[in-house]
Amino acid sequence: MPLVLADRVQETSATTGTGTLTLAGAVLGYQTFAAGIGSGNTCYYTITNAAGSWEVGVGTVGTGTLARTTVLSSSNSGSLVSFTGTLNVFVTYPAGRA
């Protein structure tokens, strides 16, 4: 499971709670996690929602999924965020790793 970085990777999700996200497809002008990162690989990710909740971490890409493996920072004091609503999920390079 190599750590892969890629440009313009962003999908939406309607997954609630703190578990693995089911990805709903690429945002217009972006590519899917499967296309940009590849199934079985890991990447840095950010998740946001309209309520202002956010999470940055390391995730593992599956077939149409993103498993939230390690949380690096979040709006929930550094813990997994229990998300609701429509989520924007994208590849990022965390400042703490630069």
Contacts in CASP RR format, 6 or more apart in sequence:
PFRMAT RR
TARGET T0000
AUTHOR 0000-0000-0000
METHOD contacts of the structure
MODEL  1
MPLVLADRVQETSATTGTGTLTLAGAVLGYQTFAAGIGSGNTCYYTITNA
AGSWEVGVGTVGTGTLARTTVLSSSNSGSLVSFTGTLNVFVTYPAGRA
1 40 0 8 1.000
1 41 0 8 1.000
1 42 0 8 1.000
1 60 0 8 1.000
2 41 0 8 1.000
2 42 0 8 1.000
3 41 0 8 1.000
3 42 0 8 1.000
3 43 0 8 1.000
3 44 0 8 1.000
3 58 0 8 1.000
4 36 0 8 1.000
4 37 0 8 1.000
4 38 0 8 1.000
4 41 0 8 1.000
4 42 0 8 1.000
4 43 0 8 1.000
5 43 0 8 1.000
5 44 0 8 1.000
5 91 0 8 1.000
5 93 0 8 1.000
6 31 0 8 1.000
6 36 0 8 1.000
6 37 0 8 1.000
6 43 0 8 1.000
6 91 0 8 1.000
7 91 0 8 1.000
8 29 0 8 1.000
8 30 0 8 1.000
8 31 0 8 1.000
9 26 0 8 1.000
9 30 0 8 1.000
9 31 0 8 1.000
9 32 0 8 1.000
9 33 0 8 1.000
9 35 0 8 1.000
9 36 0 8 1.000
9 37 0 8 1.000
9 43 0 8 1.000
9 90 0 8 1.000
9 91 0 8 1.000
10 26 0 8 1.000
10 27 0 8 1.000
10 30 0 8 1.000
10 88 0 8 1.000
10 89 0 8 1.000
10 90 0 8 1.000
10 91 0 8 1.000
11 23 0 8 1.000
11 24 0 8 1.000
11 25 0 8 1.000
11 26 0 8 1.000
11 27 0 8 1.000
11 30 0 8 1.000
11 32 0 8 1.000
11 33 0 8 1.000
11 89 0 8 1.000
11 90 0 8 1.000
12 23 0 8 1.000
12 24 0 8 1.000
12 25 0 8 1.000
12 27 0 8 1.000
12 86 0 8 1.000
12 87 0 8 1.000
12 88 0 8 1.000
12 89 0 8 1.000
13 21 0 8 1.000
13 22 0 8 1.000
13 23 0 8 1.000
13 24 0 8 1.000
13 47 0 8 1.000
13 66 0 8 1.000
13 86 0 8 1.000
13 87 0 8 1.000
13 89 0 8 1.000
14 22 0 8 1.000
14 24 0 8 1.000
14 85 0 8 1.000
14 86 0 8 1.000
14 87 0 8 1.000
15 21 0 8 1.000
15 22 0 8 1.000
15 83 0 8 1.000
15 87 0 8 1.000
16 82 0 8 1.000
16 83 0 8 1.000
16 84 0 8 1.000
16 85 0 8 1.000
17 82 0 8 1.000
17 83 0 8 1.000
17 84 0 8 1.000
18 68 0 8 1.000
18 80 0 8 1.000
18 81 0 8 1.000
18 82 0 8 1.000
18 83 0 8 1.000
19 67 0 8 1.000
19 68 0 8 1.000
19 80 0 8 1.000
20 65 0 8 1.000
20 66 0 8 1.000
20 67 0 8 1.000
20 68 0 8 1.000
21 47 0 8 1.000
21 65 0 8 1.000
21 66 0 8 1.000
21 67 0 8 1.000
21 68 0 8 1.000
21 87 0 8 1.000
21 89 0 8 1.000
22 64 0 8 1.000
22 65 0 8 1.000
23 32 0 8 1.000
23 33 0 8 1.000
23 64 0 8 1.000
23 65 0 8 1.000
23 66 0 8 1.000
23 89 0 8 1.000
25 32 0 8 1.000
26 32 0 8 1.000
26 35 0 8 1.000
27 88 0 8 1.000
30 90 0 8 1.000
32 64 0 8 1.000
33 43 0 8 1.000
33 61 0 8 1.000
33 62 0 8 1.000
33 64 0 8 1.000
33 66 0 8 1.000
33 89 0 8 1.000
33 91 0 8 1.000
34 61 0 8 1.000
34 62 0 8 1.000
34 63 0 8 1.000
34 64 0 8 1.000
36 91 0 8 1.000
37 43 0 8 1.000
37 61 0 8 1.000
37 91 0 8 1.000
38 61 0 8 1.000
38 62 0 8 1.000
39 61 0 8 1.000
39 62 0 8 1.000
39 63 0 8 1.000
40 60 0 8 1.000
40 61 0 8 1.000
40 62 0 8 1.000
41 60 0 8 1.000
41 61 0 8 1.000
42 58 0 8 1.000
42 59 0 8 1.000
42 60 0 8 1.000
42 61 0 8 1.000
42 69 0 8 1.000
43 58 0 8 1.000
43 59 0 8 1.000
43 61 0 8 1.000
43 91 0 8 1.000
44 56 0 8 1.000
44 57 0 8 1.000
44 58 0 8 1.000
44 59 0 8 1.000
44 72 0 8 1.000
44 91 0 8 1.000
44 92 0 8 1.000
44 93 0 8 1.000
44 94 0 8 1.000
44 97 0 8 1.000
45 56 0 8 1.000
45 57 0 8 1.000
45 58 0 8 1.000
45 59 0 8 1.000
45 66 0 8 1.000
45 68 0 8 1.000
45 89 0 8 1.000
45 90 0 8 1.000
45 91 0 8 1.000
45 92 0 8 1.000
46 54 0 8 1.000
46 55 0 8 1.000
46 56 0 8 1.000
46 57 0 8 1.000
46 89 0 8 1.000
46 90 0 8 1.000
46 91 0 8 1.000
46 92 0 8 1.000
47 54 0 8 1.000
47 55 0 8 1.000
47 68 0 8 1.000
47 81 0 8 1.000
47 83 0 8 1.000
47 87 0 8 1.000
47 88 0 8 1.000
47 89 0 8 1.000
48 54 0 8 1.000
48 87 0 8 1.000
48 88 0 8 1.000
49 83 0 8 1.000
49 84 0 8 1.000
49 85 0 8 1.000
49 86 0 8 1.000
49 87 0 8 1.000
49 88 0 8 1.000
50 85 0 8 1.000
50 86 0 8 1.000
51 84 0 8 1.000
51 85 0 8 1.000
52 75 0 8 1.000
53 74 0 8 1.000
53 75 0 8 1.000
53 76 0 8 1.000
53 81 0 8 1.000
53 83 0 8 1.000
54 74 0 8 1.000
54 75 0 8 1.000
54 81 0 8 1.000
55 68 0 8 1.000
55 71 0 8 1.000
55 73 0 8 1.000
55 74 0 8 1.000
55 75 0 8 1.000
55 76 0 8 1.000
55 80 0 8 1.000
55 81 0 8 1.000
55 83 0 8 1.000
56 71 0 8 1.000
56 72 0 8 1.000
56 73 0 8 1.000
56 74 0 8 1.000
56 92 0 8 1.000
56 94 0 8 1.000
57 68 0 8 1.000
57 69 0 8 1.000
57 70 0 8 1.000
57 71 0 8 1.000
57 72 0 8 1.000
57 73 0 8 1.000
57 94 0 8 1.000
58 69 0 8 1.000
58 70 0 8 1.000
58 72 0 8 1.000
59 66 0 8 1.000
59 67 0 8 1.000
59 68 0 8 1.000
59 69 0 8 1.000
59 70 0 8 1.000
60 66 0 8 1.000
60 67 0 8 1.000
60 69 0 8 1.000
66 89 0 8 1.000
68 80 0 8 1.000
71 78 0 8 1.000
71 79 0 8 1.000
71 80 0 8 1.000
72 78 0 8 1.000
72 94 0 8 1.000
72 96 0 8 1.000
72 97 0 8 1.000
73 94 0 8 1.000
74 80 0 8 1.000
74 81 0 8 1.000
75 81 0 8 1.000
76 82 0 8 1.000
END
